[in-house]
Amino acid sequence: MFSLAELHAQLGAFRAKLAEATEHTNRAVELLDEARETIVTAFEQAEPWVPPQLALAEERLRQDAGRLAAADDLVSGYQASL
């Protein structure tokens, strides 16, 4: 069993990993936005074709970012209650 200090340290390390995962997820969303802009600019059409997978990937990444934020909130609340 962990002591209180060890538990705080473990939760702090976990939250650091959550923050890192959030940064990577947010960067992936930015890259997808850049890809969309590049596709639209390259075609220069009134209705440019954008792969449907691009929107799906962006939606899923945004959902992942939301889940990571929720997990961080839960862990933060738990850690604060210790």
MIVEXVO-796915 format. One record per atom (N, C-alpha, C): x, y, z; residue number from 1; residue in three letters; chain. Coordinates in Angstrom, 3 decimals, always signed. Each point is the difference from the previous one (the first is absolute). Layout:
<atoms>
+----------+----------+----------+-----+-----+---+
|        u |        v |        w |   k |   r | c |
+----------+----------+----------+-----+-----+---+
|        X |        Y |        Z | NUM | ala | A |
...
+----------+----------+----------+-----+-----+---+
</atoms>
This chain:
<atoms>
+----------+----------+----------+-----+-----+---+
|        u |        v |        w |   k |   r | c |
+----------+----------+----------+-----+-----+---+
|   +0.844 |   -1.172 |   +0.000 |   1 | met | A |
|   -0.844 |   +1.172 |   +0.000 |   1 | met | A |
|   +0.892 |   +1.239 |   +0.000 |   1 | met | A |
|   -0.466 |   +1.028 |   -0.684 |   2 | phe | A |
|   +0.757 |   +1.246 |   -0.098 |   2 | phe | A |
|   -0.248 |   +0.880 |   +1.216 |   2 | phe | A |
|   +1.038 |   +0.736 |   +0.384 |   3 | ser | A |
|   -0.206 |   +1.038 |   +0.999 |   3 | ser | A |
|   -0.676 |   +1.167 |   -0.707 |   3 | ser | A |
|   -0.480 |   +0.967 |   +0.755 |   4 | leu | A |
|   -0.678 |   +1.154 |   -0.581 |   4 | leu | A |
|   +0.946 |   +0.769 |   -0.923 |   4 | leu | A |
|   +1.227 |   +0.169 |   +0.408 |   5 | ala | A |
|   +0.982 |   +0.719 |   -0.828 |   5 | ala | A |
|   +0.267 |   -0.755 |   -1.292 |   5 | ala | A |
|   +0.114 |   -1.333 |   +0.093 |   6 | glu | A |
|   +0.226 |   -0.800 |   -1.200 |   6 | glu | A |
|   -1.207 |   +0.067 |   -0.946 |   6 | glu | A |
|   -1.196 |   -0.009 |   +0.577 |   7 | leu | A |
|   -1.210 |   +0.091 |   -0.809 |   7 | leu | A |
|   -0.059 |   +1.344 |   -0.717 |   7 | leu | A |
|   +0.332 |   +1.077 |   +0.705 |   8 | his | A |
|   +0.046 |   +1.319 |   -0.635 |   8 | his | A |
|   +1.025 |   +0.011 |   -1.141 |   8 | his | A |
|   +1.142 |   -0.599 |   +0.232 |   9 | ala | A |
|   +1.038 |   -0.044 |   -1.031 |   9 | ala | A |
|   -0.473 |   -0.792 |   -1.216 |   9 | ala | A |
|   -0.651 |   -1.143 |   +0.228 |  10 | gln | A |
|   -0.509 |   -0.824 |   -1.099 |  10 | gln | A |
|   -1.080 |   +0.751 |   -0.784 |  10 | gln | A |
|   -0.901 |   +0.652 |   +0.717 |  11 | leu | A |
|   -1.051 |   +0.772 |   -0.672 |  11 | leu | A |
|   +0.589 |   +1.180 |   -0.772 |  11 | leu | A |
|   +1.023 |   +0.616 |   +0.543 |  12 | gly | A |
|   +0.678 |   +1.092 |   -0.710 |  12 | gly | A |
|   +0.647 |   -0.484 |   -1.284 |  12 | gly | A |
|   +0.623 |   -1.166 |   +0.061 |  13 | ala | A |
|   +0.619 |   -0.576 |   -1.194 |  13 | ala | A |
|   -1.065 |   -0.353 |   -1.032 |  13 | ala | A |
|   -1.118 |   -0.536 |   +0.465 |  14 | phe | A |
|   -1.099 |   -0.350 |   -0.901 |  14 | phe | A |
|   -0.548 |   +1.246 |   -0.678 |  14 | phe | A |
|   -0.190 |   +1.071 |   +0.758 |  15 | arg | A |
|   -0.512 |   +1.246 |   -0.573 |  15 | arg | A |
|   +0.993 |   +0.583 |   -0.997 |  15 | arg | A |
|   +1.287 |   -0.166 |   +0.241 |  16 | ala | A |
|   +1.005 |   +0.476 |   -0.961 |  16 | ala | A |
|   -0.129 |   -0.760 |   -1.317 |  16 | ala | A |
|   -0.233 |   -1.296 |   +0.073 |  17 | lys | A |
|   -0.196 |   -0.806 |   -1.217 |  17 | lys | A |
|   -1.291 |   +0.393 |   -0.707 |  17 | lys | A |
|   -1.053 |   +0.300 |   +0.763 |  18 | leu | A |
|   -1.239 |   +0.482 |   -0.606 |  18 | leu | A |
|   +0.237 |   +1.314 |   -0.739 |  18 | leu | A |
|   +0.765 |   +0.882 |   +0.603 |  19 | ala | A |
|   +0.299 |   +1.281 |   -0.640 |  19 | ala | A |
|   +0.781 |   -0.219 |   -1.289 |  19 | ala | A |
|   +0.941 |   -0.921 |   +0.030 |  20 | glu | A |
|   +0.786 |   -0.317 |   -1.190 |  20 | glu | A |
|   -0.890 |   -0.574 |   -1.107 |  20 | glu | A |
|   -0.877 |   -0.900 |   +0.367 |  21 | ala | A |
|   -0.924 |   -0.591 |   -0.980 |  21 | ala | A |
|   -0.928 |   +1.069 |   -0.572 |  21 | ala | A |
|   -0.437 |   +0.921 |   +0.836 |  22 | thr | A |
|   -0.857 |   +1.090 |   -0.463 |  22 | thr | A |
|   +0.732 |   +0.880 |   -0.999 |  22 | thr | A |
|   +1.255 |   +0.315 |   +0.282 |  23 | glu | A |
|   +0.801 |   +0.805 |   -0.927 |  23 | glu | A |
|   +0.130 |   -0.699 |   -1.353 |  23 | glu | A |
|   +0.263 |   -1.294 |   +0.017 |  24 | his | A |
|   +0.128 |   -0.754 |   -1.254 |  24 | his | A |
|   -1.318 |   -0.036 |   -0.763 |  24 | his | A |
|   -1.087 |   -0.184 |   +0.726 |  25 | thr | A |
|   -1.315 |   -0.044 |   -0.636 |  25 | thr | A |
|   -0.342 |   +1.357 |   -0.614 |  25 | thr | A |
|   +0.254 |   +1.065 |   +0.732 |  26 | asn | A |
|   -0.267 |   +1.342 |   -0.529 |  26 | asn | A |
|   +0.861 |   +0.297 |   -1.224 |  26 | asn | A |
|   +1.231 |   -0.458 |   +0.005 |  27 | arg | A |
|   +0.879 |   +0.199 |   -1.167 |  27 | arg | A |
|   -0.526 |   -0.796 |   -1.192 |  27 | arg | A |
|   -0.514 |   -1.189 |   +0.233 |  28 | ala | A |
|   -0.565 |   -0.800 |   -1.087 |  28 | ala | A |
|   -1.198 |   +0.712 |   -0.613 |  28 | ala | A |
|   -0.831 |   +0.627 |   +0.831 |  29 | val | A |
|   -1.139 |   +0.765 |   -0.514 |  29 | val | A |
|   +0.502 |   +1.173 |   -0.857 |  29 | val | A |
|   +1.031 |   +0.687 |   +0.472 |  30 | glu | A |
|   +0.575 |   +1.103 |   -0.770 |  30 | glu | A |
|   +0.511 |   -0.486 |   -1.354 |  30 | glu | A |
|   +0.667 |   -1.143 |   -0.011 |  31 | leu | A |
|   +0.520 |   -0.542 |   -1.248 |  31 | leu | A |
|   -1.127 |   -0.379 |   -0.965 |  31 | leu | A |
|   -1.089 |   -0.537 |   +0.534 |  32 | leu | A |
|   -1.148 |   -0.313 |   -0.851 |  32 | leu | A |
|   -0.607 |   +1.278 |   -0.575 |  32 | leu | A |
|   -0.063 |   +1.054 |   +0.800 |  33 | asp | A |
|   -0.502 |   +1.282 |   -0.504 |  33 | asp | A |
|   +0.902 |   +0.527 |   -1.116 |  33 | asp | A |
|   +1.315 |   -0.123 |   +0.182 |  34 | glu | A |
|   +0.943 |   +0.422 |   -1.039 |  34 | glu | A |
|   -0.168 |   -0.840 |   -1.261 |  34 | glu | A |
|   -0.235 |   -1.294 |   +0.161 |  35 | ala | A |
|   -0.202 |   -0.876 |   -1.155 |  35 | ala | A |
|   -1.253 |   +0.412 |   -0.760 |  35 | ala | A |
|   -1.068 |   +0.289 |   +0.716 |  36 | arg | A |
|   -1.246 |   +0.435 |   -0.636 |  36 | arg | A |
|   +0.240 |   +1.287 |   -0.793 |  36 | arg | A |
|   +0.685 |   +0.947 |   +0.611 |  37 | glu | A |
|   +0.282 |   +1.274 |   -0.666 |  37 | glu | A |
|   +0.848 |   -0.216 |   -1.257 |  37 | glu | A |
|   +0.971 |   -0.883 |   +0.091 |  38 | thr | A |
|   +0.852 |   -0.295 |   -1.149 |  38 | thr | A |
|   -0.800 |   -0.625 |   -1.130 |  38 | thr | A |
|   -0.886 |   -0.917 |   +0.337 |  39 | ile | A |
|   -0.831 |   -0.656 |   -1.015 |  39 | ile | A |
|   -0.905 |   +1.019 |   -0.675 |  39 | ile | A |
|   -0.642 |   +0.831 |   +0.791 |  40 | val | A |
|   -0.913 |   +1.000 |   -0.553 |  40 | val | A |
|   +0.754 |   +0.984 |   -0.879 |  40 | val | A |
|   +1.140 |   +0.465 |   +0.467 |  41 | thr | A |
|   +0.789 |   +0.958 |   -0.761 |  41 | thr | A |
|   +0.507 |   -0.626 |   -1.298 |  41 | thr | A |
|   +0.406 |   -1.244 |   +0.060 |  42 | ala | A |
|   +0.541 |   -0.664 |   -1.177 |  42 | ala | A |
|   -1.052 |   -0.156 |   -1.102 |  42 | ala | A |
|   -1.198 |   -0.269 |   +0.368 |  43 | phe | A |
|   -1.048 |   -0.201 |   -0.998 |  43 | phe | A |
|   -0.605 |   +1.314 |   -0.482 |  43 | phe | A |
|   -0.015 |   +1.011 |   +0.863 |  44 | glu | A |
|   -0.542 |   +1.313 |   -0.328 |  44 | glu | A |
|   -1.310 |   -0.111 |   -0.787 |  44 | glu | A |
|   -0.924 |   -0.727 |   +0.559 |  45 | gln | A |
|   -1.312 |   -0.187 |   -0.602 |  45 | gln | A |
|   -1.048 |   +0.625 |   +0.907 |  45 | gln | A |
|   -1.152 |   +0.222 |   -0.573 |  46 | ala | A |
|   -1.101 |   +0.522 |   +0.811 |  46 | ala | A |
|   -0.384 |   -1.008 |   +1.072 |  46 | ala | A |
|   +0.035 |   -1.286 |   -0.360 |  47 | glu | A |
|   -0.301 |   -1.063 |   +0.942 |  47 | glu | A |
|   +1.125 |   -1.026 |   -0.043 |  47 | glu | A |
|   +1.095 |   +0.279 |   +0.665 |  48 | pro | A |
|   +1.135 |   -0.929 |   -0.048 |  48 | pro | A |
|   -0.340 |   -1.336 |   +0.643 |  48 | pro | A |
|   +0.632 |   -1.030 |   -0.505 |  49 | trp | A |
|   -0.207 |   -1.333 |   +0.554 |  49 | trp | A |
|   +0.950 |   -0.193 |   +1.166 |  49 | trp | A |
|   -0.548 |   -0.371 |   +1.115 |  50 | val | A |
|   +0.785 |   -0.305 |   +1.190 |  50 | val | A |
|   -0.353 |   -1.427 |   +0.395 |  50 | val | A |
|   +1.016 |   -0.835 |   +0.201 |  51 | pro | A |
|   -0.293 |   -1.393 |   +0.364 |  51 | pro | A |
|   -0.886 |   -0.073 |   +1.243 |  51 | pro | A |
|   -1.042 |   -0.823 |   -0.030 |  52 | pro | A |
|   -0.882 |   -0.099 |   +1.171 |  52 | pro | A |
|   +0.734 |   -0.520 |   +1.234 |  52 | pro | A |
|   +1.066 |   -0.731 |   -0.211 |  53 | gln | A |
|   +0.767 |   -0.526 |   +1.133 |  53 | gln | A |
|   +0.649 |   +1.131 |   +0.805 |  53 | gln | A |
|   +0.270 |   +1.121 |   -0.669 |  54 | leu | A |
|   +0.626 |   +1.133 |   +0.679 |  54 | leu | A |
|   -0.921 |   +0.544 |   +1.091 |  54 | leu | A |
|   -1.264 |   +0.189 |   -0.333 |  55 | ala | A |
|   -0.959 |   +0.510 |   +0.992 |  55 | ala | A |
|   -0.197 |   -1.009 |   +1.128 |  55 | ala | A |
|   -0.063 |   -1.270 |   -0.350 |  56 | leu | A |
|   -0.180 |   -1.038 |   +1.011 |  56 | leu | A |
|   +1.197 |   -0.048 |   +0.948 |  56 | leu | A |
|   +1.196 |   +0.093 |   -0.553 |  57 | ala | A |
|   +1.207 |   -0.013 |   +0.836 |  57 | ala | A |
|   +0.024 |   +1.202 |   +0.934 |  57 | ala | A |
|   -0.367 |   +1.166 |   -0.533 |  58 | glu | A |
|   -0.008 |   +1.198 |   +0.831 |  58 | glu | A |
|   -1.034 |   -0.115 |   +1.119 |  58 | glu | A |
|   -1.183 |   -0.505 |   -0.326 |  59 | glu | A |
|   -1.048 |   -0.177 |   +1.007 |  59 | glu | A |
|   +0.460 |   -0.947 |   +1.108 |  59 | glu | A |
|   +0.618 |   -1.097 |   -0.395 |  60 | arg | A |
|   +0.461 |   -0.971 |   +1.013 |  60 | arg | A |
|   +1.119 |   +0.565 |   +0.863 |  60 | arg | A |
|   +0.899 |   +0.769 |   -0.612 |  61 | leu | A |
|   +1.080 |   +0.610 |   +0.782 |  61 | leu | A |
|   -0.561 |   +1.027 |   +0.991 |  61 | leu | A |
|   -0.991 |   +0.750 |   -0.436 |  62 | arg | A |
|   -0.611 |   +0.969 |   +0.912 |  62 | arg | A |
|   -0.716 |   -0.732 |   +1.156 |  62 | arg | A |
|   -0.622 |   -1.138 |   -0.289 |  63 | gln | A |
|   -0.624 |   -0.802 |   +1.059 |  63 | gln | A |
|   +1.073 |   -0.512 |   +0.963 |  63 | gln | A |
|   +1.125 |   -0.449 |   -0.555 |  64 | asp | A |
|   +1.099 |   -0.479 |   +0.847 |  64 | asp | A |
|   +0.518 |   +1.128 |   +0.896 |  64 | asp | A |
|   +0.126 |   +1.193 |   -0.577 |  65 | ala | A |
|   +0.463 |   +1.142 |   +0.792 |  65 | ala | A |
|   -0.979 |   +0.285 |   +1.137 |  65 | ala | A |
|   -1.283 |   -0.120 |   -0.274 |  66 | gly | A |
|   -1.003 |   +0.197 |   +1.046 |  66 | gly | A |
|   +0.092 |   -1.050 |   +1.088 |  66 | gly | A |
|   +0.233 |   -1.240 |   -0.405 |  67 | arg | A |
|   +0.140 |   -1.083 |   +0.994 |  67 | arg | A |
|   +1.249 |   +0.205 |   +0.861 |  67 | arg | A |
|   +1.088 |   +0.432 |   -0.635 |  68 | leu | A |
|   +1.228 |   +0.250 |   +0.758 |  68 | leu | A |
|   -0.215 |   +1.126 |   +1.005 |  68 | leu | A |
|   -0.702 |   +1.036 |   -0.409 |  69 | ala | A |
|   -0.277 |   +1.114 |   +0.912 |  69 | ala | A |
|   -0.885 |   -0.464 |   +1.158 |  69 | ala | A |
|   -0.989 |   -0.834 |   -0.306 |  70 | ala | A |
|   -0.873 |   -0.516 |   +1.054 |  70 | ala | A |
|   +0.780 |   -0.883 |   +0.973 |  70 | ala | A |
|   +0.886 |   -0.820 |   -0.530 |  71 | ala | A |
|   +0.820 |   -0.860 |   +0.869 |  71 | ala | A |
|   +0.884 |   +0.845 |   +0.897 |  71 | ala | A |
|   +0.579 |   +1.059 |   -0.561 |  72 | asp | A |
|   +0.847 |   +0.885 |   +0.802 |  72 | asp | A |
|   -0.825 |   +0.672 |   +1.097 |  72 | asp | A |
|   -1.209 |   +0.435 |   -0.327 |  73 | asp | A |
|   -0.871 |   +0.602 |   +1.019 |  73 | asp | A |
|   -0.304 |   -0.976 |   +1.128 |  73 | asp | A |
|   -0.303 |   -1.244 |   -0.361 |  74 | leu | A |
|   -0.305 |   -1.011 |   +1.019 |  74 | leu | A |
|   +1.204 |   -0.265 |   +0.900 |  74 | leu | A |
|   +1.159 |   -0.173 |   -0.610 |  75 | val | A |
|   +1.206 |   -0.286 |   +0.778 |  75 | val | A |
|   +0.359 |   +1.210 |   +0.865 |  75 | val | A |
|   -0.144 |   +1.184 |   -0.570 |  76 | ser | A |
|   +0.290 |   +1.220 |   +0.755 |  76 | ser | A |
|   -0.923 |   +0.111 |   +1.207 |  76 | ser | A |
|   -1.285 |   -0.258 |   -0.207 |  77 | gly | A |
|   -0.949 |   +0.046 |   +1.117 |  77 | gly | A |
|   +0.314 |   -1.024 |   +1.063 |  77 | gly | A |
|   +0.350 |   -1.207 |   -0.444 |  78 | tyr | A |
|   +0.342 |   -1.069 |   +0.948 |  78 | tyr | A |
|   +1.246 |   +0.390 |   +0.788 |  78 | tyr | A |
|   +0.997 |   +0.526 |   -0.730 |  79 | gln | A |
|   +1.256 |   +0.375 |   +0.654 |  79 | gln | A |
|   -0.257 |   +1.133 |   +1.009 |  79 | gln | A |
|   -0.855 |   +0.930 |   -0.355 |  80 | ala | A |
|   -0.295 |   +1.108 |   +0.913 |  80 | ala | A |
|   -0.729 |   -0.471 |   +1.254 |  80 | ala | A |
|   -0.764 |   -1.069 |   -0.141 |  81 | ser | A |
|   -0.735 |   -0.499 |   +1.169 |  81 | ser | A |
|   +0.863 |   -0.812 |   +0.950 |  81 | ser | A |
|   +1.201 |   -0.382 |   -0.447 |  82 | leu | A |
|   +0.878 |   -0.784 |   +0.879 |  82 | leu | A |
|   +0.561 |   +0.813 |   +1.102 |  82 | leu | A |
+----------+----------+----------+-----+-----+---+
</atoms>
